[in-house]
Amino acid sequence: METYTLMRQFADSWGLLYLVVVFIAVVIFAFRPGSKKYYSEQAQIPLKEEQNKDD
């Protein structure tokens, strides 16, 4: 069996499973309880005025 064929079969099976698991973990991390406050604060950063502004 050629190296390319072996790697291709591995990527088609276990690679896909790995990416699905990573995607699910990221979604769970983003929607975990208590993260709404954190992401709301982070979303407001561009809208805040700079505190050390020299005029």
KOLSE-439930 format. One record per atom (N, C-alpha, C, CB): residue in three letters; residue number from 1; atom name; y, z, x. Coordinates in nm, 4 decimals, decimal comma. Last residue first. Glycine has a CB too. Layout:
PT residu num atome        Y        Z        X
PT    Ala NUM    CA        Y        Z        X
...
END
This chain:
PT residu num atome        Y        Z        X
PT    Asp  55     N   6,4512   2,4596  -0,5165
PT    Asp  55    CA   6,5481   2,3664  -0,5751
PT    Asp  55     C   6,6761   2,3660  -0,4986
PT    Asp  55    CB   6,5758   2,4006  -0,7191
PT    Asp  54     N   6,1256   2,5138  -0,4514
PT    Asp  54    CA   6,2559   2,5245  -0,3844
PT    Asp  54     C   6,3487   2,4195  -0,4400
PT    Asp  54    CB   6,2421   2,5089  -0,2307
PT    Lys  53     N   5,8809   2,6942  -0,6182
PT    Lys  53    CA   5,9554   2,5688  -0,6162
PT    Lys  53     C   6,0921   2,5931  -0,5505
PT    Lys  53    CB   5,9722   2,5114  -0,7610
PT    Asn  52     N   5,6541   2,8586  -0,6556
PT    Asn  52    CA   5,7324   2,8607  -0,5332
PT    Asn  52     C   5,8102   2,7306  -0,5161
PT    Asn  52    CB   5,6418   2,8846  -0,4126
PT    Gln  51     N   5,5273   2,7942  -0,8956
PT    Gln  51    CA   5,6004   2,9213  -0,8854
PT    Gln  51     C   5,6896   2,9241  -0,7634
PT    Gln  51    CB   5,5034   3,0386  -0,8806
PT    Glu  50     N   5,5235   2,4999  -1,0881
PT    Glu  50    CA   5,5009   2,5622  -0,9570
PT    Glu  50     C   5,5855   2,6879  -0,9455
PT    Glu  50    CB   5,5342   2,4634  -0,8415
PT    Glu  49     N   5,4084   2,5193  -1,4217
PT    Glu  49    CA   5,5146   2,4928  -1,3247
PT    Glu  49     C   5,4817   2,5603  -1,1934
PT    Glu  49    CB   5,6512   2,5412  -1,3773
PT    Lys  48     N   5,1085   2,3832  -1,5549
PT    Lys  48    CA   5,1877   2,4980  -1,5125
PT    Lys  48     C   5,2946   2,4538  -1,4143
PT    Lys  48    CB   5,0983   2,6060  -1,4496
PT    Leu  47     N   4,9510   2,1634  -1,5958
PT    Leu  47    CA   5,0668   2,1805  -1,6831
PT    Leu  47     C   5,1559   2,2975  -1,6436
PT    Leu  47    CB   5,0210   2,1990  -1,8240
PT    Pro  46     N   4,7298   2,1743  -1,4296
PT    Pro  46    CA   4,8301   2,0687  -1,4072
PT    Pro  46     C   4,9576   2,0869  -1,4886
PT    Pro  46    CB   4,7703   1,9345  -1,4396
PT    Ile  45     N   4,5982   2,4105  -1,5463
PT    Ile  45    CA   4,6575   2,4110  -1,4116
PT    Ile  45     C   4,7584   2,2985  -1,3917
PT    Ile  45    CB   4,5482   2,3999  -1,3067
PT    Gln  44     N   4,4604   2,4012  -1,7831
PT    Gln  44    CA   4,6040   2,4232  -1,7898
PT    Gln  44     C   4,6732   2,4176  -1,6535
PT    Gln  44    CB   4,6309   2,5555  -1,8536
PT    Ala  43     N   4,1930   2,3810  -1,7224
PT    Ala  43    CA   4,2565   2,2652  -1,7841
PT    Ala  43     C   4,4079   2,2786  -1,7872
PT    Ala  43    CB   4,2036   2,2454  -1,9246
PT    Gln  42     N   4,1332   2,6372  -1,6356
PT    Gln  42    CA   4,1334   2,5285  -1,5381
PT    Gln  42     C   4,2042   2,4047  -1,5936
PT    Gln  42    CB   3,9897   2,4933  -1,4974
PT    Glu  41     N   4,1369   2,7750  -1,8805
PT    Glu  41    CA   4,2333   2,8089  -1,7751
PT    Glu  41     C   4,2438   2,6958  -1,6726
PT    Glu  41    CB   4,1927   2,9406  -1,7051
PT    Ser  40     N   3,9198   2,6517  -2,0031
PT    Ser  40    CA   4,0526   2,6427  -2,0644
PT    Ser  40     C   4,1614   2,6741  -1,9620
PT    Ser  40    CB   4,0635   2,7387  -2,1847
PT    Tyr  39     N   3,7095   2,7273  -1,8388
PT    Tyr  39    CA   3,7477   2,5864  -1,8432
PT    Tyr  39     C   3,8827   2,5663  -1,9101
PT    Tyr  39    CB   3,6420   2,5059  -1,9159
PT    Tyr  38     N   3,7076   3,0080  -1,8915
PT    Tyr  38    CA   3,7253   2,9562  -1,7550
PT    Tyr  38     C   3,7743   2,8116  -1,7582
PT    Tyr  38    CB   3,5928   2,9656  -1,6756
PT    Lys  37     N   3,6553   3,0158  -2,1676
PT    Lys  37    CA   3,7787   3,0726  -2,1135
PT    Lys  37     C   3,8081   3,0152  -1,9748
PT    Lys  37    CB   3,7688   3,2264  -2,1067
PT    Lys  36     N   3,3999   2,8980  -2,1761
PT    Lys  36    CA   3,5124   2,8364  -2,2459
PT    Lys  36     C   3,6455   2,8867  -2,1908
PT    Lys  36    CB   3,5038   2,8644  -2,3963
PT    Ser  35     N   3,1975   3,0432  -2,0658
PT    Ser  35    CA   3,2606   2,9429  -1,9807
PT    Ser  35     C   3,3827   2,8788  -2,0470
PT    Ser  35    CB   3,1599   2,8357  -1,9442
PT    Gly  34     N   3,0662   3,2167  -2,2325
PT    Gly  34    CA   3,1707   3,2699  -2,1470
PT    Gly  34     C   3,2422   3,1667  -2,0624
PT    Gly  34    CB   3,1137   3,3719  -2,0591
PT    Pro  33     N   2,7481   3,0630  -2,2273
PT    Pro  33    CA   2,8405   3,1563  -2,2923
PT    Pro  33     C   2,9436   3,2105  -2,1917
PT    Pro  33    CB   2,7620   3,2733  -2,3567
PT    Arg  32     N   2,7425   2,7229  -2,1019
PT    Arg  32    CA   2,6928   2,8604  -2,1050
PT    Arg  32     C   2,7951   2,9514  -2,1728
PT    Arg  32    CB   2,6621   2,9108  -1,9618
PT    Phe  31     N   2,7927   2,4563  -2,0700
PT    Phe  31    CA   2,8049   2,5120  -2,2043
PT    Phe  31     C   2,7518   2,6545  -2,2142
PT    Phe  31    CB   2,7322   2,4244  -2,3025
PT    Ala  30     N   2,7449   2,4028  -1,7996
PT    Ala  30    CA   2,8775   2,3756  -1,8557
PT    Ala  30     C   2,8976   2,4428  -1,9911
PT    Ala  30    CB   2,8985   2,2257  -1,8694
PT    Phe  29     N   2,4744   2,4708  -1,7707
PT    Phe  29    CA   2,5762   2,5421  -1,6939
PT    Phe  29     C   2,7147   2,5235  -1,7566
PT    Phe  29    CB   2,5769   2,4936  -1,5478
PT    Ile  28     N   2,3545   2,2814  -1,9373
PT    Ile  28    CA   2,3405   2,4237  -1,9686
PT    Ile  28     C   2,4470   2,5051  -1,8959
PT    Ile  28    CB   2,1999   2,4740  -1,9308
PT    Val  27     N   2,4265   2,0503  -1,7939
PT    Val  27    CA   2,4721   2,0685  -1,9320
PT    Val  27     C   2,4638   2,2156  -1,9721
PT    Val  27    CB   2,3883   1,9821  -2,0288
PT    Val  26     N   2,2896   2,0955  -1,5533
PT    Val  26    CA   2,4361   2,0831  -1,5534
PT    Val  26     C   2,4919   2,1050  -1,6938
PT    Val  26    CB   2,4790   1,9442  -1,5002
PT    Ala  25     N   2,0221   2,0957  -1,6423
PT    Ala  25    CA   2,0783   2,2153  -1,5785
PT    Ala  25     C   2,2309   2,2110  -1,5789
PT    Ala  25    CB   2,0263   2,2288  -1,4342
PT    Ile  24     N   1,9968   1,8330  -1,7345
PT    Ile  24    CA   1,9832   1,9435  -1,8296
PT    Ile  24     C   2,0436   2,0715  -1,7719
PT    Ile  24    CB   1,8348   1,9660  -1,8657
PT    Phe  23     N   2,0256   1,6978  -1,4869
PT    Phe  23    CA   2,1189   1,6746  -1,5970
PT    Phe  23     C   2,1153   1,7894  -1,6973
PT    Phe  23    CB   2,0866   1,5426  -1,6672
PT    Val  22     N   1,8000   1,7918  -1,3480
PT    Val  22    CA   1,9345   1,8203  -1,2969
PT    Val  22     C   2,0383   1,8026  -1,4081
PT    Val  22    CB   1,9681   1,7281  -1,1764
PT    Val  21     N   1,5965   1,6810  -1,5087
PT    Val  21    CA   1,6067   1,8268  -1,4936
PT    Val  21     C   1,7455   1,8659  -1,4437
PT    Val  21    CB   1,4985   1,8791  -1,3963
PT    Val  20     N   1,6478   1,4087  -1,4686
PT    Val  20    CA   1,6550   1,4643  -1,6039
PT    Val  20     C   1,6710   1,6168  -1,5969
PT    Val  20    CB   1,5279   1,4263  -1,6858
PT    Leu  19     N   1,5992   1,3847  -1,1934
PT    Leu  19    CA   1,7338   1,3594  -1,2456
PT    Leu  19     C   1,7509   1,4142  -1,3872
PT    Leu  19    CB   1,7635   1,2096  -1,2441
PT    Tyr  18     N   1,3207   1,4455  -1,1846
PT    Tyr  18    CA   1,4181   1,5275  -1,1121
PT    Tyr  18     C   1,5588   1,5088  -1,1695
PT    Tyr  18    CB   1,4170   1,4921  -0,9620
PT    Leu  17     N   1,2150   1,2309  -1,3332
PT    Leu  17    CA   1,1977   1,3689  -1,3801
PT    Leu  17     C   1,2996   1,4619  -1,3144
PT    Leu  17    CB   1,0545   1,4181  -1,3509
PT    Leu  16     N   1,2819   1,0197  -1,1623
PT    Leu  16    CA   1,3373   1,0258  -1,2974
PT    Leu  16     C   1,3273   1,1670  -1,3533
PT    Leu  16    CB   1,2650   0,9270  -1,3898
PT    Gly  15     N   1,1278   1,0895  -0,9402
PT    Gly  15    CA   1,2732   1,0778  -0,9286
PT    Gly  15     C   1,3410   1,0877  -1,0639
PT    Gly  15    CB   1,3105   0,9464  -0,8619
PT    Trp  14     N   0,8650   1,0729  -1,0297
PT    Trp  14    CA   0,9213   1,2042  -0,9975
PT    Trp  14     C   1,0726   1,2004  -0,9839
PT    Trp  14    CB   0,8604   1,2568  -0,8695
PT    Ser  13     N   0,8643   0,7780  -1,1058
PT    Ser  13    CA   0,8025   0,8890  -1,1772
PT    Ser  13     C   0,8750   1,0207  -1,1495
PT    Ser  13    CB   0,6554   0,9010  -1,1383
PT    Asp  12     N   1,0198   0,6093  -0,9497
PT    Asp  12    CA   1,0066   0,5826  -1,0926
PT    Asp  12     C   0,9500   0,7017  -1,1680
PT    Asp  12    CB   0,9188   0,4617  -1,1149
PT    Ala  11     N   0,9833   0,7123  -0,6930
PT    Ala  11    CA   1,1159   0,7220  -0,7559
PT    Ala  11     C   1,1070   0,6996  -0,9066
PT    Ala  11    CB   1,2127   0,6199  -0,6933
PT    Phe  10     N   0,7120   0,6453  -0,6525
PT    Phe  10    CA   0,7552   0,7854  -0,6492
PT    Phe  10     C   0,8883   0,8030  -0,7202
PT    Phe  10    CB   0,7661   0,8349  -0,5049
PT    Gln   9     N   0,7269   0,3675  -0,6636
PT    Gln   9    CA   0,6474   0,4386  -0,7627
PT    Gln   9     C   0,6858   0,5864  -0,7683
PT    Gln   9    CB   0,4985   0,4238  -0,7317
PT    Arg   8     N   0,8880   0,3241  -0,4364
PT    Arg   8    CA   0,9322   0,2790  -0,5685
PT    Arg   8     C   0,8566   0,3523  -0,6787
PT    Arg   8    CB   0,9129   0,1272  -0,5829
PT    Met   7     N   0,7310   0,4181  -0,2292
PT    Met   7    CA   0,8576   0,4859  -0,2582
PT    Met   7     C   0,9090   0,4493  -0,3970
PT    Met   7    CB   0,9628   0,4506  -0,1524
PT    Leu   6     N   0,5215   0,2279  -0,2471
PT    Leu   6    CA   0,4950   0,3714  -0,2610
PT    Leu   6     C   0,6221   0,4475  -0,2977
PT    Leu   6    CB   0,4356   0,4277  -0,1311
PT    Thr   5     N   0,6586  -0,0093  -0,1970
PT    Thr   5    CA   0,5895   0,0093  -0,3240
PT    Thr   5     C   0,5620   0,1569  -0,3500
PT    Thr   5    CB   0,4587  -0,0698  -0,3256
PT    Tyr   4     N   0,7496   0,0374   0,0669
PT    Tyr   4    CA   0,8446   0,0133  -0,0419
PT    Tyr   4     C   0,7797   0,0399  -0,1781
PT    Tyr   4    CB   0,8977  -0,1313  -0,0357
PT    Thr   3     N   0,5101   0,0590   0,2099
PT    Thr   3    CA   0,5996   0,1749   0,2005
PT    Thr   3     C   0,6967   0,1587   0,0837
PT    Thr   3    CB   0,6777   0,1938   0,3323
PT    Glu   2     N   0,2170  -0,0836   0,0566
PT    Glu   2    CA   0,3401  -0,0921   0,1350
PT    Glu   2     C   0,4267   0,0316   0,1123
PT    Glu   2    CB   0,4187  -0,2196   0,0986
PT    Met   1     N  -0,1177   0,0000   0,0846
PT    Met   1    CA   0,0000   0,0000   0,0000
PT    Met   1     C   0,1241   0,0000   0,0892
PT    Met   1    CB  -0,0002   0,1223  -0,0963
END
